[in-house]
């Protein structure tokens, strides 16, 4: 009996090693926890396309929006750690558990349930309004907000999402109070702005730049220490006198516990992906600079960013979600 059990364990271990050696042997899902059109989706699609080519298996984008990204993120965090379900997350991945506790709820996942594979991109958010609206400069916007506290509205990708936190960091720095209208993702928020349902939006550059260059949106400021190369005419918050910095980054994650050989395969594939001409061309077309960090560098970056964003969320405080 003992020999039989030992044999079973050995065979099971051999099967697991074989599965890892043959990875991937079937299609992979890349969960984007927001609707199409947002930063994670726009970055995830060229990433998945080139990774598919390199791995010789399809990587299928699955948009799973809801709860500011929490639904999709939790799906991966609690999923099988076999390398066949990945997550293209934004910086809000570290915000959600903190925010859910602040709201008095059990977190839908914990950050340590996700293993960083690589940072793909990082760009400061951009404050945008409609081009035909009344705000020509950020000073116009701030003056209007000060004269009408809590009346001027803005949209976001969801309560405590990246776009919500970015706008509240700016509002605190500018000494203004705005009215928040959350959407299911950055894409729907852009649509709402263009449709006149909201007055302003903190957007990732890649999700808004076509509308800015097409004359439908006006960019008032950038949440960075310096101007964006893709929008050189738009001043940074720092030069405008506001202590408001926020970078919206996209990073690839796998469930914690994913076997080391599979993680290594994913890391090496992403490393090749960001250097692939097809990927570089795709990212150039959406005016998104590549900011690649492999897992050993991405992990401390994530820890520092999570600490900074936790402080920002705590400053925002509990939010009425009705």
QUIQUIMO-V380132 format. One record per pair of residues at least 4 apart in sequence whose C-alpha atoms are under 8 Angstrom apart, sorted by the first residue. I is the first residue (numbers start at 0). J is the second residue. If there is no record, write none. Layout:
i = [I I]
j = [J J]
This chain:
i = [0 1 2 3 4 5 6 7 8 9 10 11 12 13 14 15 16 17 18 19 19 19 19 20 22 23 23 23 23 23 24 25 25 25 26 26 26 26 26 27 27 27 27 27 27 27 27 28 28 28 28 28 28 28 29 29 29 29 29 29 29 29 29 29 30 30 30 30 30 30 30 30 30 30 30 31 31 31 31 31 31 31 31 31 31 31 31 32 32 32 32 32 32 32 32 32 32 32 32 32 33 33 33 33 33 33 33 33 33 33 33 33 33 34 34 34 34 34 34 34 34 34 35 35 35 35 36 36 36 36 36 36 37 37 37 37 37 37 38 38 38 38 38 38 38 39 39 39 39 39 40 40 40 41 41 41 41 42 42 42 42 42 43 43 43 44 44 45 45 45 45 46 46 46 46 46 47 47 47 47 48 48 49 49 49 49 49 50 50 50 50 50 51 51 51 51 52 52 53 53 54 62 63 63 63 64 64 64 64 64 64 65 65 65 65 65 66 66 66 66 67 67 67 67 67 67 67 67 68 68 68 68 68 68 68 69 69 69 69 70 70 71 72 72 72 72 72 73 73 73 74 75 75 75 75 75 75 75 76 76 76 76 76 76 76 77 77 77 78 78 79 79 79 80 80 80 80 80 80 80 81 81 81 82 82 82 82 82 84 84 85 85 85 85 86 86 86 87 87 87 87 88 88 88 88 88 89 89 89 89 89 90 90 90 90 90 90 90 90 91 91 91 91 92 93 93 93 93 93 94 94 94 94 94 94 94 95 95 95 95 96 96 96 96 96 96 97 97 97 97 98 98 98 98 99 99 99 99 99 100 100 100 101 101 101 102 102 108 109 111 112 112 113 113 113 113 114 114 114 114 114 114 115 115 115 115 115 115 115 116 116 116 116 116 116 116 116 116 116 117 117 117 117 117 117 117 117 117 117 118 118 118 118 118 118 118 118 118 118 119 119 119 119 119 119 119 119 119 120 120 120 120 120 120 120 120 121 121 121 121 121 121 121 121 122 122 122 122 122 122 122 123 123 123 123 123 123 123 123 123 124 124 124 124 124 124 124 124 124 124 124 124 125 125 125 125 125 125 125 125 125 126 126 126 126 126 126 126 126 126 127 127 127 127 127 127 127 127 127 128 128 128 128 128 128 128 128 128 128 129 129 129 129 129 129 129 129 130 130 130 130 131 131 134 134 135 135 135 135 136 136 137 137 137 138 139 140 141 141 141 142 143 143 144 144 144 144 144 144 144 145 145 145 147 148 148 148 149 149 149 150 150 151 151 151 152 152 152 152 152 152 152 153 153 153 153 153 153 153 153 154 154 154 154 154 154 154 154 154 154 154 154 154 155 155 155 155 155 155 155 155 155 155 155 155 155 156 156 156 156 156 156 156 156 156 156 156 156 157 157 157 157 157 157 158 158 158 158 159 159 159 160 161 161 162 162 162 162 162 163 163 163 163 164 164 164 164 165 165 165 165 165 166 166 166 167 167 168 168 168 168 169 169 169 169 170 170 170 170 171 171 172 172 172 173 180 181 182 182 183 183 184 185 185 185 186 186 187 188 188 189 189 189 189 189 190 191 191 191 192 192 192 192 192 193 193 202 202 203 203 204 204 204 205 205 205 205 207 207 208 208 208 209 210 210 210 211 211 211 211 212 218 219 219 220 220 220 220 221 221 221 221 221 221 221 222 222 222 222 222 222 222 223 223 223 223 223 223 223 224 224 224 224 224 225 225 225 225 226 226 226 226 226 226 227 227 229 234 234 235 236 236 236 236 236 237 237 237 237 253 253 257 257 258 259 260 261 262 263 264 265 266 266 266 267 268 269 270 270 270 271 272 273 273 273 273 274 274 275 276 277 278 279 279 280 281 282 282 282 282 283 283 292 292 293 294 295 296 297 298 299 300 301 302 303 304 305 306 307 308 309 310 311 312]
j = [4 5 6 7 8 9 10 11 12 13 14 15 16 17 18 19 20 21 22 23 258 260 261 260 261 27 54 56 82 83 56 56 57 83 56 57 58 59 83 56 57 58 59 82 83 84 85 58 59 60 61 83 84 85 43 47 58 59 60 61 84 85 86 87 60 61 62 63 71 72 75 84 85 86 87 39 40 43 60 61 62 63 64 71 86 87 88 39 62 63 64 65 68 69 70 71 72 86 87 88 37 39 40 62 63 64 65 67 68 71 183 184 185 40 62 63 64 183 184 185 186 187 40 41 62 186 40 41 185 186 187 206 41 184 185 186 203 206 42 89 185 203 205 206 249 43 87 88 89 249 44 62 87 45 205 206 285 46 119 120 249 282 47 60 87 48 60 49 278 281 282 50 269 272 273 278 51 58 59 60 52 58 53 272 275 277 278 54 58 268 269 272 55 56 57 58 56 57 268 272 268 71 68 70 71 68 69 70 71 183 184 69 70 71 183 184 70 157 158 183 95 156 157 158 159 160 183 184 72 91 92 157 160 183 184 73 92 95 107 74 107 75 76 86 88 92 108 77 107 108 78 79 84 85 86 113 253 254 108 109 112 113 253 254 255 108 112 254 84 254 83 84 254 84 253 254 255 256 257 258 257 258 261 253 254 257 261 262 253 254 251 252 253 254 251 252 253 249 250 251 252 92 249 250 251 252 161 247 248 249 250 94 161 246 247 248 249 304 305 95 159 160 161 110 97 110 305 308 309 98 159 160 305 308 309 312 99 106 159 160 100 106 107 108 109 110 101 106 309 312 102 159 312 317 103 104 105 106 107 104 105 106 313 316 317 317 318 112 113 255 254 255 252 253 254 255 252 253 254 255 256 257 250 251 252 253 294 297 298 250 251 252 253 262 265 266 293 294 297 250 251 252 266 269 291 292 293 294 297 248 249 250 251 290 291 292 293 294 297 248 249 250 251 273 289 290 291 292 248 249 250 287 288 289 290 291 246 247 248 249 287 288 289 290 203 204 246 247 248 287 288 203 204 221 222 223 244 245 246 247 162 165 201 202 203 204 221 222 223 245 246 247 201 202 203 204 218 219 220 221 222 199 200 201 202 218 219 220 221 222 199 200 201 202 216 217 218 219 220 132 134 192 198 199 200 216 217 218 219 192 193 195 198 199 215 216 217 214 215 216 217 215 216 139 140 139 140 217 219 140 219 141 219 220 142 143 144 145 173 175 146 147 151 148 149 150 151 175 176 177 174 175 176 151 175 176 177 176 177 178 177 178 177 178 198 177 178 179 180 197 198 199 177 178 179 180 197 198 199 200 163 179 180 181 182 188 191 192 197 198 199 200 201 160 161 162 163 179 180 181 182 184 185 188 200 201 160 161 162 163 181 182 183 184 185 186 187 188 162 163 181 182 183 184 163 181 318 320 163 164 312 164 165 247 166 185 200 201 202 167 179 181 201 168 311 312 315 169 201 222 244 245 170 200 201 171 315 172 243 244 311 173 241 242 243 174 175 176 177 175 176 241 242 243 241 197 188 187 188 187 188 188 189 202 206 190 206 191 192 200 193 200 202 206 207 194 195 196 197 196 197 198 199 200 215 216 206 207 207 247 208 286 287 209 285 286 287 211 216 212 285 286 213 214 215 216 215 216 217 218 216 233 233 234 233 234 235 236 225 226 227 233 234 235 236 235 236 237 243 244 245 246 235 236 237 243 244 245 246 235 236 237 238 244 234 235 237 238 230 231 232 233 234 235 231 233 286 238 239 239 240 241 242 243 244 241 242 243 244 257 262 261 262 262 263 264 265 266 267 268 269 270 293 294 271 272 273 274 291 293 275 278 278 279 289 291 278 279 279 280 281 282 283 289 284 285 286 287 288 289 287 288 296 297 297 298 299 300 301 302 303 304 305 306 307 308 309 310 311 312 313 314 315 316]
